[in-house]
């Protein structure tokens, strides 16, 4: 479970690559199929059965509301799904009226006090959508409606359910496989049964000999194991293989034999070379000892073995063009949970995902997993090759929107690609992740905008020059201000990734960082942002040389399954959890244009020091 609006790109990449090598490969998105099955006329009937079985005294407010208004939910669910898929846009008028959908607790935030003299007539969404934004207004209301139903499913059927990050606690940095094994051996619930039925239908449809499952995040691991469980029960001869971002970061020291009750092989890092070697082995053309970056269980000892025959990776220029063939592109759901224009790009609209270059050209940030392949091995392709891939994807999907999913797209490659697109007169819309470095001059920003760039996201992290230097970000706050202003002046939306809780960060550092962020919003340099708590990983410089950052790592327990996050002791003793609540509250308001003139101390519950940042710091930097 990753996102509802567009397919996660890993299967499109691998399918395109395998086909380019003459291998018959098809792909399925069972996460989307699961959501569409549960949130349907028939699915709600089954959810109601489970909700009615919950004793009345134990029902949550949302479950009680759902049962009371079930007829309205049953009558509206199919039209809402069709609307979010873009198949029935005219229903937007009824949804936007707020007289069509049942409104559960998720709608409470809309019922705010409005000045009776307000010319909008007391419309709480008028500030966001105005008089004519019917489609977007309806999409936001429909999203709240879906979230209400997800709450019902969580309260009455499966407490682990999420549209994103489903049951992630069973996998994330989990040293033992036991919690996941216990969940997999439990009596299946409605979600499990639905996923199993969808898996069996896909297996019967395609009759595969090998099934590859991609798990990019901890929240997709439980579902992947359930799918593999169903595949093995259906036909034990099917070879199941696990890979993806979660495996590449958290299962690098895998030693749990029971994982191989579900999967025959587990591969690490970029999948092209390990899969070619594995498929040759399964065809009898390569010995088991010549597998590449692959875990397997030894038949005699029952122990897990890691096999890595030295062989070069497939160059990025030769991995082929991703394909979305067989994925139901017209069935993804464009949801609108955040009203911020930049923030909505992650969940609204179907974007063709594409990588400009493999790895990161900077690979120095001390909080990042720079020791791992997906960061450390930088490998690019020519602008002509990238433009060819773009044109092939547009021809296949009929859609010209692209999300470049690089860790940080290289400025030289983006500039060359922009010139190539303009030379070909190819009109697309694109956005992606970058570093806010000085090579993005106003002229380059305008060139990117002319080529179709509509938004960029980048890491400002802790807006403190001392901490940015400790992080080895290679940027300063002044530089970030000038670069983001250049993008904004070119009409490009800017999102900032922000961080708190970095080693040695004090309360004073946190207050100062928020003041920098306030000024950047007020100056129109950034349009949205997200604060996340720093997590130390074993693959990052902080995790590998903690003494250089003034912290001490906490001992890890014996590990046979997932290993990634590691706790640490920071001698500053700052209460980052409490500060984080204030930071996110402030940021939410800044993204909606609220509180930009207030002293940043107003967002904190307790007493905090006055900011040391001059009130005109960003304005002076821009001058």
C-alpha positions as CSV (number, residue, x, y, z in Angstrom):
1,X,0.0,0.0,0.0
2,X,1.8,3.1,-1.2
3,X,-0.5,5.5,-3.0
4,X,-3.8,5.5,-4.7
5,X,-3.4,8.0,-7.5
6,X,-0.6,6.3,-9.6
7,X,1.2,3.0,-9.8
8,X,4.5,2.7,-7.8
9,X,7.1,2.6,-10.5
10,X,9.2,-0.5,-9.6
11,X,7.0,-3.0,-11.5
12,X,6.9,-0.7,-14.5
13,X,10.7,-0.5,-14.5
14,X,11.3,-4.3,-14.1
15,X,8.6,-5.2,-16.6
16,X,10.0,-2.9,-19.2
17,X,13.5,-4.2,-18.5
18,X,12.6,-7.9,-18.7
19,X,10.7,-7.4,-21.9
20,X,13.6,-5.6,-23.4
21,X,15.6,-8.8,-22.8
22,X,13.0,-10.9,-24.5
23,X,11.5,-12.3,-21.2
24,X,7.7,-12.6,-21.0
25,X,6.6,-10.5,-18.0
26,X,3.3,-9.0,-16.9
27,X,2.4,-6.9,-13.9
28,X,-0.5,-6.5,-11.5
29,X,-1.3,-3.8,-8.9
30,X,-3.1,-5.8,-6.2
31,X,-3.0,-2.9,-3.7
32,X,-5.3,-0.8,-6.0
33,X,-7.5,-3.9,-6.7
34,X,-7.8,-4.4,-2.9
35,X,-9.0,-0.9,-2.3
36,X,-11.4,-0.9,-5.1
37,X,-12.9,-4.3,-4.0
38,X,-13.3,-3.2,-0.3
39,X,-14.6,0.3,-1.2
40,X,-17.5,-0.8,-3.4
41,X,-21.2,-1.5,-3.1
42,X,-20.4,-5.2,-2.3
43,X,-17.4,-4.4,-0.2
44,X,-19.4,-2.1,2.1
45,X,-22.0,-4.9,2.6
46,X,-19.2,-7.1,3.9
47,X,-17.8,-4.4,6.1
48,X,-21.3,-3.8,7.6
49,X,-21.5,-7.5,8.5
50,X,-18.3,-7.2,10.5
51,X,-19.3,-3.9,12.0
52,X,-22.6,-5.3,13.2
53,X,-20.7,-8.1,14.9
54,X,-19.0,-5.6,17.2
55,X,-20.9,-5.2,20.4
56,X,-22.7,-1.8,20.5
57,X,-20.8,-0.7,23.6
58,X,-17.4,-1.3,21.9
59,X,-18.2,0.4,18.6
60,X,-16.3,3.6,17.8
61,X,-18.2,6.7,16.9
62,X,-17.4,6.3,13.3
63,X,-18.6,2.7,13.2
64,X,-21.9,3.7,14.8
65,X,-22.3,6.5,12.3
66,X,-21.6,4.2,9.5
67,X,-24.2,1.7,10.5
68,X,-26.8,4.4,11.1
69,X,-26.2,5.9,7.7
70,X,-25.3,2.7,5.8
71,X,-28.0,3.1,3.1
72,X,-26.5,6.5,2.1
73,X,-22.9,5.0,2.1
74,X,-24.1,2.1,0.0
75,X,-25.8,4.5,-2.5
76,X,-22.9,6.9,-2.8
77,X,-19.8,4.7,-2.8
78,X,-19.7,3.7,-6.5
79,X,-20.4,7.2,-7.8
80,X,-17.7,8.6,-5.5
81,X,-15.1,6.1,-6.7
82,X,-16.1,6.7,-10.4
83,X,-15.7,10.5,-9.7
84,X,-12.2,10.1,-8.1
85,X,-11.2,7.9,-11.1
86,X,-12.3,10.7,-13.5
87,X,-15.0,8.6,-15.1
88,X,-18.0,10.6,-13.8
89,X,-17.1,14.3,-13.4
90,X,-20.7,15.6,-13.4
91,X,-21.4,14.1,-10.0
92,X,-19.0,16.7,-8.6
93,X,-21.9,19.2,-8.3
94,X,-23.9,16.9,-6.0
95,X,-20.8,16.1,-3.9
96,X,-19.8,19.7,-3.6
97,X,-23.3,20.6,-2.3
98,X,-22.6,18.8,1.0
99,X,-26.1,17.4,0.8
100,X,-25.1,14.2,-1.0
101,X,-22.5,12.4,1.1
102,X,-22.9,11.2,4.7
103,X,-20.4,13.3,6.7
104,X,-18.7,11.5,9.5
105,X,-16.0,12.7,12.0
106,X,-13.5,13.5,9.3
107,X,-15.7,16.4,8.2
108,X,-15.7,18.1,11.6
109,X,-12.7,20.2,10.7
110,X,-14.8,22.0,8.1
111,X,-17.4,23.1,10.5
112,X,-15.5,26.1,11.8
113,X,-16.9,29.5,12.9
114,X,-17.2,31.8,10.0
115,X,-17.9,35.6,10.3
116,X,-21.7,36.1,9.5
117,X,-20.7,39.1,7.4
118,X,-18.5,36.9,5.2
119,X,-19.5,37.6,1.6
120,X,-19.2,33.8,0.9
121,X,-22.2,33.2,3.0
122,X,-20.2,31.3,5.7
123,X,-18.7,28.7,3.3
124,X,-15.7,27.2,5.1
125,X,-14.0,26.1,1.9
126,X,-14.4,29.3,-0.1
127,X,-10.9,30.4,0.8
128,X,-9.5,27.3,-0.9
129,X,-11.8,26.8,-3.9
130,X,-13.6,30.1,-4.5
131,X,-16.8,30.2,-6.4
132,X,-15.9,27.9,-9.4
133,X,-13.6,25.3,-8.0
134,X,-16.3,22.6,-8.0
135,X,-14.2,19.7,-9.1
136,X,-11.5,20.2,-6.5
137,X,-14.0,21.0,-3.8
138,X,-15.8,17.7,-4.5
139,X,-12.5,15.8,-4.7
140,X,-11.6,17.1,-1.2
141,X,-15.0,16.1,0.2
142,X,-14.8,12.7,-1.5
143,X,-11.4,12.2,0.1
144,X,-12.8,12.9,3.6
145,X,-15.6,10.5,2.9
146,X,-13.1,7.7,1.9
147,X,-11.0,8.5,5.1
148,X,-14.2,8.1,7.1
149,X,-14.7,4.6,5.6
150,X,-11.1,3.7,6.2
151,X,-11.7,4.5,9.8
152,X,-14.6,2.1,9.8
153,X,-12.5,-0.6,8.3
154,X,-9.8,0.0,10.9
155,X,-12.2,0.1,13.9
156,X,-14.4,-2.9,12.9
157,X,-12.2,-5.2,10.7
158,X,-8.4,-4.6,10.8
159,X,-6.8,-2.2,13.2
160,X,-3.7,-2.2,11.1
161,X,-5.4,-0.9,7.9
162,X,-4.1,2.3,6.2
163,X,-4.3,3.5,2.6
164,X,-0.6,4.1,3.1
165,X,1.7,2.4,5.6
166,X,-0.5,-0.7,6.1
167,X,0.7,-2.7,9.1
168,X,4.1,-1.2,8.9
169,X,4.9,-1.8,12.6
170,X,5.2,-5.5,11.8
171,X,8.2,-4.9,9.5
172,X,9.9,-1.5,10.2
173,X,13.2,-2.1,11.9
174,X,11.7,-5.3,13.4
175,X,14.7,-7.4,14.6
176,X,12.6,-10.6,14.8
177,X,10.3,-12.1,12.2
178,X,8.1,-13.4,14.9
179,X,5.5,-10.5,15.0
180,X,5.0,-10.8,11.2
181,X,4.9,-14.6,11.4
182,X,2.2,-14.5,14.1
183,X,0.1,-12.1,12.1
184,X,0.4,-14.3,9.0
185,X,-0.6,-17.4,10.9
186,X,-3.7,-15.7,12.5
187,X,-7.2,-16.2,11.3
188,X,-7.6,-14.2,8.1
189,X,-9.9,-11.1,8.3
190,X,-11.9,-9.5,5.5
191,X,-8.9,-7.6,4.1
192,X,-6.7,-10.8,4.1
193,X,-9.5,-12.9,2.4
194,X,-10.1,-10.2,-0.2
195,X,-6.3,-10.0,-1.0
196,X,-6.1,-13.8,-1.3
197,X,-9.0,-13.9,-3.7
198,X,-7.5,-11.2,-5.9
199,X,-4.1,-13.1,-5.8
200,X,-5.7,-16.4,-6.9
201,X,-7.6,-14.6,-9.7
202,X,-4.3,-13.1,-11.0
203,X,-2.5,-16.4,-10.8
204,X,-5.2,-18.2,-12.7
205,X,-5.2,-15.3,-15.3
206,X,-1.5,-15.4,-16.0
207,X,-0.3,-18.9,-14.9
208,X,3.2,-17.6,-14.0
209,X,6.2,-19.8,-13.2
210,X,7.9,-16.9,-11.2
211,X,6.2,-14.2,-9.1
212,X,8.2,-11.1,-8.2
213,X,6.9,-9.0,-5.3
214,X,8.2,-5.4,-4.8
215,X,8.1,-3.9,-1.3
216,X,9.2,-0.3,-1.4
217,X,8.2,0.5,2.2
218,X,7.5,-1.3,5.5
219,X,3.7,-0.7,4.9
220,X,3.8,-3.0,1.9
221,X,5.6,-6.0,3.5
222,X,2.6,-7.6,5.3
223,X,0.5,-7.6,2.1
224,X,3.5,-9.0,0.0
225,X,3.8,-12.0,2.5
226,X,0.1,-12.6,2.3
227,X,0.3,-12.7,-1.5
228,X,3.3,-15.1,-1.4
229,X,1.4,-17.2,1.1
230,X,-1.6,-17.5,-1.3
231,X,0.7,-18.2,-4.3
232,X,2.5,-21.1,-2.4
233,X,-0.9,-22.6,-1.4
234,X,-2.2,-22.3,-4.9
235,X,0.9,-23.9,-6.5
236,X,4.0,-24.7,-4.5
237,X,6.0,-24.9,-7.8
238,X,5.6,-21.2,-8.3
239,X,9.0,-19.5,-7.5
240,X,8.4,-16.4,-5.4
241,X,11.0,-13.6,-5.2
242,X,11.1,-10.6,-2.8
243,X,12.8,-7.3,-3.6
244,X,12.3,-3.5,-3.4
245,X,13.4,-0.6,-1.3
246,X,12.4,-2.1,2.1
247,X,14.6,-5.2,1.3
248,X,17.5,-3.0,0.1
249,X,17.6,-1.0,3.3
250,X,16.3,-3.3,6.1
251,X,17.0,-6.9,5.1
252,X,20.7,-6.7,4.3
253,X,21.6,-9.0,7.2
254,X,18.7,-11.4,6.7
255,X,19.2,-14.6,8.6
256,X,15.6,-15.8,9.4
257,X,14.9,-19.1,7.6
258,X,11.1,-18.9,8.0
259,X,11.1,-16.0,5.5
260,X,11.8,-18.7,3.0
261,X,8.6,-20.5,3.8
262,X,7.0,-17.7,1.8
263,X,9.8,-16.6,-0.6
264,X,12.3,-18.8,-2.5
265,X,14.7,-15.9,-3.1
266,X,15.3,-12.4,-1.8
267,X,17.4,-10.0,-3.9
268,X,19.2,-6.8,-3.0
269,X,19.6,-3.4,-4.7
270,X,18.9,-2.7,-8.4
271,X,16.9,-5.7,-9.6
272,X,18.0,-6.1,-13.2
273,X,21.3,-8.1,-12.8
274,X,20.1,-10.3,-9.9
275,X,16.9,-11.2,-11.8
276,X,18.8,-12.0,-15.0
277,X,21.1,-14.3,-13.0
278,X,18.2,-15.9,-11.2
279,X,16.1,-16.6,-14.3
280,X,19.2,-18.1,-16.0
281,X,19.6,-20.4,-12.9
282,X,15.9,-21.4,-13.0
283,X,16.3,-22.3,-16.7
284,X,19.3,-24.5,-15.9
285,X,21.8,-22.2,-17.5
286,X,23.6,-21.0,-14.4
287,X,24.6,-22.7,-11.1
288,X,23.2,-21.6,-7.8
289,X,26.7,-20.4,-6.8
290,X,26.6,-17.8,-9.5
291,X,23.5,-15.9,-8.3
292,X,24.0,-12.2,-7.8
293,X,23.1,-10.4,-4.5
294,X,20.6,-13.1,-3.6
295,X,19.5,-14.7,-0.3
296,X,18.3,-18.3,-0.3
297,X,17.8,-21.1,2.2
298,X,20.2,-23.9,2.1
299,X,18.3,-27.2,1.5
300,X,20.6,-29.3,3.6
301,X,21.4,-27.0,6.6
302,X,18.2,-25.0,6.5
303,X,20.3,-21.8,7.1
304,X,20.1,-18.6,5.1
305,X,22.9,-18.1,2.6
306,X,23.8,-14.9,0.8
307,X,25.2,-15.5,-2.7
308,X,26.9,-12.7,-4.6
309,X,28.8,-13.7,-7.7
310,X,30.7,-10.6,-8.8
311,X,29.1,-9.3,-12.0
312,X,28.6,-5.7,-13.1
313,X,25.2,-4.0,-12.9
314,X,23.2,-3.3,-16.0
315,X,24.1,0.3,-17.0
316,X,21.3,2.8,-16.4
317,X,21.3,3.7,-20.1
318,X,20.5,0.0,-21.0
319,X,17.7,-0.8,-18.5
320,X,15.0,-0.1,-21.1
321,X,11.9,2.0,-20.9
322,X,9.4,1.5,-18.1
323,X,6.0,0.2,-19.2
324,X,2.6,0.5,-17.6
325,X,1.1,-2.1,-19.9
326,X,-1.7,-4.1,-18.3
327,X,-2.0,-1.7,-15.3
328,X,-5.5,-0.2,-15.1
329,X,-4.5,3.5,-15.5
330,X,-8.1,4.6,-15.7
331,X,-8.9,3.1,-12.3
332,X,-6.5,5.0,-10.0
333,X,-8.0,7.5,-7.5
334,X,-7.1,11.1,-7.6
335,X,-7.5,12.1,-3.9
336,X,-7.1,15.6,-2.4
337,X,-6.4,15.4,1.3
338,X,-4.2,18.5,1.6
339,X,-5.5,21.8,0.2
340,X,-2.0,23.2,-0.4
341,X,-1.4,23.4,-4.2
342,X,2.1,21.9,-4.0
343,X,1.3,19.2,-1.4
344,X,-1.5,17.8,-3.5
345,X,0.8,16.7,-6.3
346,X,1.7,13.5,-4.3
347,X,-1.9,12.2,-4.2
348,X,-3.8,14.0,-7.0
349,X,-3.5,13.1,-10.7
350,X,-1.7,10.1,-12.3
351,X,1.9,10.8,-13.0
352,X,4.3,8.8,-15.2
353,X,7.2,8.0,-12.8
354,X,10.7,8.2,-14.3
355,X,14.3,8.3,-13.0
356,X,16.7,10.8,-14.6
357,X,19.8,9.0,-13.1
358,X,20.4,6.1,-10.8
359,X,21.8,7.1,-7.4
360,X,22.8,10.5,-6.1
361,X,25.5,12.7,-7.6
362,X,26.1,14.4,-4.2
363,X,26.0,11.4,-1.8
364,X,27.5,13.2,1.2
365,X,24.6,14.0,3.5
366,X,25.3,12.5,6.9
367,X,21.7,11.5,7.7
368,X,21.3,9.6,4.4
369,X,22.0,5.9,3.5
370,X,25.0,6.9,1.3
371,X,26.7,3.5,1.8
372,X,23.8,1.8,-0.1
373,X,23.6,1.2,-3.8
374,X,20.5,3.3,-4.4
375,X,22.5,6.3,-3.3
376,X,26.2,5.5,-3.8
377,X,26.2,4.2,-7.4
378,X,25.6,7.2,-9.6
379,X,24.9,6.3,-13.2
380,X,23.2,8.6,-15.8
381,X,21.8,8.5,-19.3
382,X,22.0,11.0,-22.2
383,X,19.3,13.7,-22.6
384,X,18.4,12.0,-25.9
385,X,17.8,8.6,-24.2
386,X,15.7,10.2,-21.5
387,X,13.6,12.1,-24.1
388,X,13.1,8.9,-26.1
389,X,11.8,7.2,-23.0
390,X,9.5,10.1,-22.3
391,X,8.1,10.0,-25.8
392,X,7.6,6.2,-25.6
393,X,5.7,6.5,-22.3
394,X,3.5,9.2,-23.6
395,X,2.7,7.1,-26.6
396,X,1.8,4.1,-24.4
397,X,-0.2,5.9,-21.6
398,X,-1.6,8.9,-23.5
399,X,-0.5,11.1,-20.5
400,X,2.2,13.7,-20.5
401,X,2.7,14.3,-16.8
402,X,6.0,13.1,-15.2
403,X,7.3,12.8,-11.7
404,X,11.0,12.4,-11.7
405,X,11.7,10.2,-8.6
406,X,15.4,10.6,-8.2
407,X,17.0,11.1,-4.8
408,X,18.2,14.4,-6.2
409,X,18.0,15.0,-10.0
410,X,21.3,16.3,-11.2
411,X,21.2,19.9,-12.5
412,X,23.3,19.3,-15.6
413,X,21.1,16.4,-16.6
414,X,17.9,18.5,-16.0
415,X,19.3,21.4,-18.0
416,X,20.2,19.1,-20.9
417,X,16.9,17.3,-20.8
418,X,15.0,20.7,-20.8
419,X,17.0,21.8,-23.9
420,X,16.2,18.4,-25.6
421,X,12.5,18.7,-24.9
422,X,12.4,22.2,-26.2
423,X,14.4,21.2,-29.3
424,X,11.8,18.4,-30.0
425,X,8.9,20.8,-29.2
426,X,7.6,18.1,-26.8
427,X,5.2,19.6,-24.3
428,X,5.1,17.8,-20.9
429,X,4.5,18.7,-17.3
430,X,7.1,17.5,-14.8
431,X,8.2,17.8,-11.2
432,X,10.9,16.1,-9.0
433,X,13.4,16.2,-6.2
434,X,16.5,18.3,-6.3
435,X,19.2,19.8,-4.1
436,X,18.9,23.6,-3.6
437,X,22.3,24.3,-5.0
438,X,23.7,27.5,-6.6
439,X,23.8,26.0,-10.1
440,X,20.0,26.5,-10.2
441,X,20.4,30.2,-11.3
442,X,17.3,32.2,-12.2
443,X,18.1,31.6,-15.9
444,X,18.2,27.8,-15.4
445,X,15.0,27.9,-13.3
446,X,13.3,29.7,-16.2
447,X,14.6,27.2,-18.7
448,X,13.3,24.3,-16.6
449,X,9.9,26.1,-16.4
450,X,9.8,26.6,-20.2
451,X,10.4,22.8,-20.6
452,X,7.4,22.0,-18.4
453,X,8.7,22.0,-14.8
454,X,5.8,22.9,-12.5
455,X,7.3,22.0,-9.1
456,X,10.4,21.0,-7.3
457,X,11.0,19.5,-3.8
458,X,14.3,19.6,-1.9
459,X,15.9,19.2,1.5
460,X,16.3,22.3,3.6
461,X,16.4,19.9,6.6
462,X,17.2,21.9,9.8
463,X,17.4,25.5,8.7
464,X,20.6,26.2,10.6
465,X,23.9,26.9,8.9
466,X,25.7,25.1,11.8
467,X,23.6,22.0,11.4
468,X,23.6,22.1,7.6
469,X,27.4,22.1,7.8
470,X,27.3,19.2,10.2
471,X,25.0,17.4,7.9
472,X,27.3,18.1,4.9
473,X,24.4,19.3,2.9
474,X,26.6,21.7,0.9
475,X,24.1,24.5,1.1
476,X,23.5,27.5,3.4
477,X,20.2,29.1,4.4
478,X,21.0,32.2,2.3
479,X,21.7,30.0,-0.7
480,X,18.5,28.1,-0.3
481,X,16.6,31.4,-0.1
482,X,18.0,32.6,-3.4
483,X,17.6,29.3,-5.2
484,X,14.0,28.8,-4.1
485,X,13.1,32.4,-4.9
486,X,14.5,31.8,-8.4
487,X,12.2,28.8,-8.9
488,X,9.2,30.7,-7.4
489,X,9.8,33.7,-9.7
490,X,9.8,31.3,-12.7
491,X,6.3,30.1,-11.6
492,X,7.5,26.8,-10.1
493,X,6.1,25.5,-6.8
494,X,8.6,24.7,-4.2
495,X,8.4,22.1,-1.4
496,X,10.9,21.9,1.4
497,X,11.7,18.7,3.3
498,X,12.4,19.8,6.9
499,X,13.9,17.9,9.8
500,X,14.1,18.2,13.6
501,X,15.9,16.2,16.2
502,X,19.3,16.0,14.5
503,X,22.2,15.3,16.8
504,X,23.2,18.3,19.0
505,X,20.1,20.3,17.9
506,X,19.0,22.5,20.8
507,X,15.7,24.3,21.5
508,X,17.3,27.5,20.4
509,X,18.3,25.8,17.1
510,X,14.7,24.7,16.6
511,X,13.2,28.1,17.3
512,X,15.7,29.7,14.9
513,X,15.0,27.1,12.2
514,X,11.2,27.8,12.4
515,X,11.9,31.5,12.1
516,X,13.9,30.9,8.9
517,X,11.0,28.8,7.6
518,X,8.5,31.5,8.5
519,X,10.5,34.1,6.5
520,X,10.8,31.8,3.5
521,X,7.1,31.3,3.4
522,X,6.4,35.0,3.9
523,X,8.8,35.9,1.1
524,X,7.1,33.4,-1.3
525,X,10.3,31.3,-1.6
526,X,8.6,28.0,-0.6
527,X,5.0,27.0,-0.9
528,X,4.8,23.8,1.2
529,X,6.9,21.7,3.5
530,X,7.0,18.7,5.7
531,X,8.7,18.3,9.1
532,X,10.0,14.8,9.9
533,X,11.8,13.6,13.0
534,X,15.4,12.6,12.4
535,X,15.9,8.9,12.5
536,X,19.4,7.4,12.7
537,X,20.0,4.5,10.4
538,X,22.8,1.9,10.5
539,X,23.7,2.8,6.8
540,X,24.2,6.5,7.4
541,X,27.4,8.4,8.5
542,X,25.7,9.2,11.8
543,X,25.0,5.5,12.4
544,X,28.5,4.5,11.3
545,X,30.5,7.3,13.0
546,X,28.3,8.5,15.8
547,X,31.2,10.0,17.7
548,X,31.7,12.6,15.0
549,X,28.2,13.9,15.6
550,X,28.4,14.0,19.4
551,X,26.0,11.1,20.1
552,X,26.2,7.5,21.4
553,X,24.3,4.7,19.8
554,X,22.0,2.4,21.8
555,X,22.8,-1.3,21.6
556,X,20.7,-3.2,19.1
557,X,19.1,-6.6,20.1
558,X,20.1,-9.8,18.2
559,X,18.8,-9.4,14.7
560,X,17.6,-12.0,12.2
561,X,15.1,-9.9,10.2
562,X,15.0,-6.2,9.7
563,X,17.8,-3.8,10.7
564,X,17.7,-0.1,9.9
565,X,16.8,2.5,12.6
566,X,19.0,2.6,15.6
567,X,18.4,4.7,18.8
568,X,20.9,7.1,20.1
569,X,21.7,9.2,23.1
570,X,22.1,13.0,22.5
571,X,23.7,14.8,25.5
572,X,21.7,18.0,24.8
573,X,18.6,16.2,26.2
574,X,16.2,18.2,24.0
575,X,12.5,17.2,24.1
576,X,12.1,16.9,20.4
577,X,8.7,15.1,20.6
578,X,7.1,18.2,22.2
579,X,8.9,20.6,19.8
580,X,7.7,18.5,16.8
581,X,4.1,19.1,17.7
582,X,4.6,22.9,17.5
583,X,6.7,22.7,14.3
584,X,4.0,20.7,12.5
585,X,1.3,23.0,13.8
586,X,3.1,26.1,12.6
587,X,3.9,24.5,9.2
588,X,0.3,23.5,8.6
589,X,-0.8,27.1,9.1
590,X,2.1,28.5,7.0
591,X,1.0,26.3,4.1
592,X,-2.4,27.9,4.3
593,X,-1.1,31.5,4.6
594,X,-2.0,31.8,8.3
595,X,0.2,33.2,11.1
596,X,3.1,34.4,8.9
597,X,3.3,37.7,10.8
598,X,3.3,36.1,14.3
599,X,6.2,35.5,16.6
600,X,7.2,31.9,16.1
601,X,7.2,31.4,19.9
602,X,3.4,31.5,19.8
603,X,3.3,28.0,18.3
604,X,5.0,26.4,21.3
605,X,3.1,25.3,24.4
606,X,5.9,26.0,26.9
607,X,8.4,28.8,27.2
608,X,11.1,28.8,24.5
609,X,13.9,31.4,23.8
610,X,13.5,34.3,21.5
611,X,14.7,33.6,17.9
612,X,18.2,35.0,17.2
613,X,17.5,35.3,13.5
614,X,17.1,38.9,12.3
615,X,13.5,39.5,11.2
616,X,14.7,40.6,7.7
617,X,17.3,37.9,7.2
618,X,15.7,36.3,4.1
619,X,14.7,39.6,2.6
620,X,18.3,40.8,3.0
621,X,19.6,37.5,1.4
622,X,17.3,38.0,-1.6
623,X,18.6,41.6,-2.1
